[in-house]
Amino acid sequence: MITSLSIENFALIEKLNIDFSNGFSIITGETGAGKSILLGALGLVLGKRADLTSLKNKEEKCIVEANFAIGKYDLKSFFETNDLDYEEETIIRREILPSGKSRAFINDSPVNLQQLQDLSFYLIDVHSQHQTLELSEEEFQFKILDSVASNQELLGKYQSVLKTYRSSKSDLESKKSTLSLILKEKDYNEFLYTELQSANLKEGELEELEQQYQSLTNVEFIKENLDKLLSIANEDEFGILKSLKEFKSILQKNRGFSANYELLSERANSILIEFDDIVKELNRESELVYNDPEKLEAINQKLQLIYNLQKKHNVLTVEELLQIQSELESKVVSVSTLEEEIQKLENGIKELEVQLDAVASEISKSRTEAIPDLSEKLIGILHILGMPNVRFKIEIEASASYYYNGKDALRFLFSANKGTDFGILKKVASGGEMSRIMLAVKSILSQYSKLPTIIFDEIDTGVSGEIANKMGEIMRDMSSTMQVFAITHLPQIAAKGSNHYKVFKTVVGENTFSDLKLLNNEERINEIAEMLSGKDISDSARTHAKALLN
């Protein structure tokens, strides 16, 4: 339950610190005094989004901090899952900076808004006026029925299998789509693969073939240059080789005269050896150079084949062609593999459907058995709330579809008066009737949930008099197992609380401030009397207020 709330620099609130206790707490105040601001601030620590308009002073940060006593509510696993420090007195803090950035903390550990929202699900149910419309939504109606049927464990089991089922269905559709595409292109892919495979491509082959082609198309030019080189090197009278030998021989004659001549002679000998080796290599190259039209034609054909394949596949290298060949091979081979995987998935999906059908059948049976109990509970509470002829017709119809919560469709029909036909809630129930039905629903749900706190924001809309008195009694009864807050304008409900808080506005100079305080007994009598008679409190109003409180 929430034990305290601290607010700084939020909307009309400059600074507020208030403590709360268990039981049934009332919050009253004039229209516009700041009750919605209070809920807005609480919404921040529960994970609602915020913006700079929330700041009273745009130069300072806004801080909202709430303390929750959670020791009785088995929430350790949530804190472990989210890697948070567990404290029985847990503190949630939200900060909005002047820059517009927002920060959130649980027990001083930074968290994101999703984590706040997830935790708030276990802490507080804030029932605002527009949420009464949820009564007409099938999802909320199922929530009511499943709570009474105690279907939580079955629903968890069903949803776990459903998650696997939907994932498998998605995989199956994806693989079928891939297979269909491959089968459409199968013949063409096989042709392309065979064409590339028969080309017998090798990495680095293109550069080598182009070099060979250049050599074979320039045989005469190459041969002529080689012959010139060999002639210059080997010419009998003035050849380079002969001159180098003579140069070396003359230099050797000076070797004995200095170490420098010795070194130069060795270098000359090295040049002669290297040049002689070059001449021998040129001789071997010359012997290999000859016209080979057949080889030239074969190389030309292979080059043209590669060029055509490159153009066809819009690539520039043989390596890219080999990659395409590998991908085409995978596609050709993958048809049988995909067909096997599809068959395996289809078999698995059939097994999952058997499991889903079995669990969904249990859920449906449990719901059917719970319908009379739910109807009886609702009618019983609504009789107390001044609806003696109310009837409900709750019907379950089996469906072939797998919904998130089973295979049922639900019809939740209502009749308020004798002699009237059943109809859909939102079409046949008045605002006051919807408020009373929602209170009855919340009262029933509180018996099945372990929720620490519920806040009713003017759930008494459209009711008055004795009905309001009965609504107050029901909320007070709910407070025996949970912390209950009621924001109300009705004195009959206000008088039922064990604690009474008042929201009020003050004007200081040019500034308006909202504040909240816990009323003592005398202040409470005056507040309820004012709710009865207005600002000018009469003696009879005070007497009536005392009577309501007693």
N, C-alpha and C positions, 0 to 999 in steps of 0.2 A: 504494500500500500504506500501511497505518497505521504511522507511525514512532514515535509517542509518545502516551500517554494520561495526562491529569491529572484527578484527581477530588478535589473538596473538599466535605465535609459532605453526603455521600450515603449513606443507610442506615447501615451500620456502619463506613463509611470516613470517617475524619476528614480525612486528607490523603494523597494518593497521586500519585506521579509515576513513570512507568515508560516506558522506551524499548523499542522492538521493532525487529527486523531482518527481512530477508527470509528465505526458506527455510521450514523446518518447525518450528514452535514448539509446545511442549507446555505445557498448564496442568493442574496437579494440585492436590489438596487434599482434606481430609476432607469428608465430607458435612456441609453447613451452614457450611463455612468462609467462604463468600462468593463462590463461582464464579458463581452466578446474579446476585448483586449487581453483579459486574463486567460481566456481559452487560447487565444493566439500565441501568447507567451508559452503556455504549456505545450502547445503544438510544436514549438521550436525544439524542445527537449525530446519530443516524440518523433522527430525526424522530418517535420514539414520544412519546405523551402522558405527562404527569407530573402529580403532585399533591403536596400538602404532606406526605404520609406518607413521601415519599422523603427528606425532610430529617432529618439526624441531630440537629442543633440547630435547633429551630423558630424561633429568634430570628435566625438568620443565613441568608444565601442559599447555595444549592448551585450549584457551578460544575463543569461537565464540559467538558474541552477535548481535542480530538484533532487530531493533525497527520497529514496524508496526503501522500505523495509521488505526484503524479499526472502528472508530465511525460511519461510514456511512453504515456498512455492516451487521447490525442486528445479532451480534454474542453473545449477552448477554446470550441467552439460552444455548449456548455451555459451557460458563464459569460456569453457575449455575449448569448444569448437571454434570460437572467435578469438582465441588466444588473449583473453582478457583476465585481469585479476578479479576473482570473485570476492565480494564483500557482502555480508548480510545487510549492512546499511550501504546500499549502492548510491553513488552520486553521479548524476548525469548533468553535464554542463554544455551549454551552447554559447558561442561568442560570434557576434557579427561586427566586423571591423569597419571603420569609416570608409575603407577602400571598396567595401562591398563583399569582401571575402568572408567566408563563414568557416568556423572551426567547431568540432564537436569532440567531447571527451566522455568516456565512461570510466569512473574511478581513476581519473587523470591520464588514462591511455587514449591517444588520438584514435578516432573512429570515423567512418564515413556515414552518410545519411542512411544508406541502406541498412547498416548495422543498427542504427538507432530505431529505424522503423521495425526491424525484425524483433528487437527487444521490446519495443512498446506494445507489440501484439500480445505479449505475456503480462503486461503491467496494467494497462488502462483501456477501457472501452469508452470512448467519448461519443455519446449519442446526441447528435445535433438534430435540429428540426427536419432538415431535408432527408436525413437518413430513414425517417419513417417511410419514405417512398420505397425503401428496400424491401418492405413487406410484399410488394407486388412482383419482386424479381424471383425467378425460379431458383437462382443460386442461393439466396438467403432462405427461401422456404426449405430447400434441401438441408441447409445448415441446421435449421430448427428441428426437422424430422430426424436427421442423423444424430443430433445431440440426445434426443429422447430415446432413440434406438441404440445408443452407445455403439455407433458404427465406426468410431475413430480407428480402431485397430484394423478392421476389415478394409476401410478406405485406404489406409496406409499401405496395406498389402496389395490392394488393387492398383493403386497409383504407381507402385514400384514396378509391377508387371507391365502396366500400361506404358510406362516410360521406355522399357525395353522393347515392347511391341511397336511403338511408334518409331523408335530408332531403327528397328529391323525393317519396318515398312518403308522408311525413307531410304535405307540402303538398297532395298529391293527395287524401288522405283528408279533409283540412280543407276543401278546395274542394268536394269531392263532398258533404260534409255540409251546407255552406252552400247549395249548389245545391238539394239535396233539400229543405231547409227553405224556400228561396225558392219552389220549384215548388209545394210544399204550400200556400203562402200567396199564390201568384201572382194568382189571380183576385180574391181579397179585396184584395190590395195595389193591383191595377189599379183596382178600384172606388173605394177610398179616394183614390187619386191623382187619378182623374177628377173625383171629387166636390170635392176641394180646388182642382183646376185650374179647374173651371167656376165656382167661387166668385169667381175673379178678385180675390184678396186683395192688398192693398197695405199696406206698412208705415205705421203711424200712422193707418190708416183708421178704426179703431174709435173712437178719441177724437174724430175729426172728425165721424163719423156721429152719435155720441151728443150732440155739441154741437148739430148741426143738428136732431136730433130734439127736443131740449129747446126750441129756439127755435120750431120749427113747432107744437109742442103748447101754446105760451104766447103765441100771436100777439096775442090781444086784450089780455092783460095788458101786454105790451111796448108795443103801439100806444098804449094808454091812458097809460102813463107818458111816452112820447115826446111825446105831444100836450100833456101837462101841462108838461113841460120847455120846450117851444117857446113855450107860452103865457106862462110866467113870463119867458122871455127877451125876447119880442117885444111884450108888452102895450103899447098905445099910450101910456097915461098913466103907468103905474108899472113898465114892463118893465125888466129888468136891463140890457139893451143900451142903452136910452134913458138910463137913469140913469148908466151908465158913461160915455157920450158927454158928458153934462152935467158929470159929475165931472171928466173930462179937460179940458173947455173952461174951467171955472172955475180949475183948477190952473195952466193955461197962462198965465193973466193975471199970476201971480206969478213967472214964469220970470225976468224981468229983474231981480228984486230980490236973488237970491242963487244961488250954484251949487247949493245944496241943493235949491231949488225946481226948478231945471233938471233935476236927477237924478230927483226925484220925479215930475216931469211925464213923463219918458221911461219910467219904470216903469209909470205909469198907462196910457200909450199902448200898452205891451207887453201889459198885461192886457186892454185893449180888443181888440187884434188877436187874442190867443189865444182870448178868449171868443167873438169873432165867428166864428172858425174852428170852434170847438166847435159853435156854433149851426148853421152850414152843414152840418157833419158829421151832426148830429142830423137835419137836414132830409133828407139823403140816406138815412140809415138808416130814417127814417119812410116814405120812398117805397118802400123795399125790403121792408117788413113788410106781408105780406098773406097771406091764407089760401090754402094750396095742398095740398088733400087728396091729390092723386095723388102729389106728391113725398113727402109725409109717409108714405104707404102704402109707397112704394118703399124709403124709408129704414128703415122699421120691418121690412120683410121682410128687407132685407140684414142688419140688426142681429140679427134672430132666427136667420138662417142662421149668422152668426158665433158667436152664443151656443151654438147647437146643436153646431157643430163643436168649439168649445172644450170643451163638456161631453163630447162623444164621445171626444175625444183627451186629455181630462184635463189641459188647459193653461189659461192665463189671458190670453195675449196673441196677437195676430195674428202677431207675429214668430215665436212658437213654432209656430204652425200652418204658416207658410211654411217653417220648418226641417223639419217633418215631411213637408211636400210634397216638399221637396228630397230627403230620405232615401228616400221612396217612389219617386221618379223614378229614383234610383240603383238601387234594387232591381229595378224593372221593366226598366231598361236593362241591368243587370248580368247578366241571365240569359244573353244571347248572349255577353257578354264572358267570363263564367265558363266557358261551354261551350267556347269557344276555348282558354282557359287550360288546362282539363282535358285537352283533346285534345293540346295541346302537351306537357304534363307526361307523359301516357301514352306519347307517342312517345319522349320523352327517357328515360323509365324502361326502355322496351324496348331502347334503345341501350345504356343502362348495364348491363342484364342480359346483353347480348351480351358486353360488356367483362368483367363479373364471371365469366361462364361460362368465358371464354377463360383468364383468369388463374387461376381455381379449378382448371381442368383442368391447367394447368402445375404448380400446387402439388401436386395429387393425383398426377400422374405422377412428380414429384420425390420425393414421399414413398414411393411404391411402389418406386422404384428404391433408396431409402435403407434400406428395411426389412431386406434381407439383411445389409447392412453393420452396422446397429444391433444386430441379433440376434447377429451374429458377435462384435462388440465386447463386448456384455454377457456372452455365454456364455464368452468368453475370460477375462474378469476374474473371473467367478464360479467358473470352474474353479479358478483360483488360490486363491479364497476357500473352497475345500472343498465346492463344489457341482458334482461331475463330471457329473451326469445332468440338469442344468438345461436346460430348453427354453422357448422363447418362441414364441408364435403371435400375430403382429401382423397384423391385418386391417383394410383400409380399405374402407368401403362408401359409394358415392356417395349423396348426398341431394339432394332438390329445394330444400332450404332454404339460405338464405344466412347462414352462421354468421360470427362475427367473424374466423375464420381460414380460411375456405374453405367448401366444400360437402361435406366428408367427415365421416363418423362413424367412430370408431376403437374397435377391440376389441383390448385388450392383455392377452393370456392367458398363463398361466404354469404350468409343471409342474416340480417339483423332483426327482422320482424317476421311474425307469423304471416303466412299467406303470400310471402314474396319468394320469388325464384332465387336459386343460387346464382351468384355472379362473381366475376373477377374482382378482387379486392379494390383495386384502384378505380374501378368503374362504379361500384355500388356502395362503398364505405365512405362516410363523411370524414372531415378532418378530425373531429372529436373522436369518432369511432376508431379511426386509424391510430390515434394517439393511445387510446386505451388498449387496442390490440397489441401495439408495439410494447407497451408496458407489461402486458401479460406475457408476451414472448420473452422479454428480457428477464422477467421474474422466473420463468421456467428454465431459461438457459443458465441462469445463475446457480441453479441446483445441480447442473451437470459440469460446469466449467470451474476451473480453479483460479479464475481471474481475480486479482486482488482488489481492483477498483473499477467502478463504473461512474460516469458523470452524465447525468441527464440534463440536457440544455433545453429547458422549456418543453418537456414532453407533455406538459399539461395543456398545450394549446388546444383550444376549442372545448374545454370542460370548465365546470365551476361547481359551486355548492357542495352537496354531499358526495358527488362523484370525485371531486378534487380531494375531499377528505379521505375517501377510500383509496385513491391513488397514493396519497401520502402514507397510508398505513401499509400498503404493499411495499413501497420503497423502504419503509422502516423495517419491515420484516426481512427484506433482502439484506439489510445491513447487519443481520445477525451472522452472516457467513462471509460478508465482503464489505469493503469500504464503499459507501454510496454518497455521491454528491448530487444535489438537485438545484439547478438554477431556475428560479420560479418567480412568478408575479402573484401567485395565489396564497393568501394568508393561511388557508386550510392546510396546504402542504408545508408551508414555512413553519407552522407550529409543531409539525411532527418530528423535526430534526432534533438530534441530541446536541448539535453545535450549530450556531447561526453566525454567518459571516455577511458583512455588508460591504458592497462596492459603492464608493461615493467619489464625487468630484469636488475639488476646491480650486478657487481662483486666487492666485497671488500675483498682484500687479497685472502684468500683461500675459501671464502664463496660466494654463489650466493643467491640473494634475489629477490623476486617478489614484485611488488608494483602496486598500481592503483591510478590514479589521474584524476581529472576533467580538461579538456583542456579549455584554453581560446580561443578566436577567432583566434589569430595568430597561436597558437599551433595546432589548429584544421585544419587550412589551410595546414600547413606543414604535418600533419598526413595524410590527404586525398591525398595530392600531392604525398607523399611517397607511398601510396597505389596504385596510378596511375602509377608511374614511377620507384619505387624502391628507394634505399638509396640515389642515386645521383638525387636530385630533380632538375628538369629543370624549366625554367621560364614558359614554356608552361604548365607544370604540375600544377604549382601554379595558373596560369590563369584558367586552367580547374577546379581546386579545388574550386576557388572562384566562378566560374560560377555555379558549382553544389550546392554550399552553398546558392547561391542567387536564 
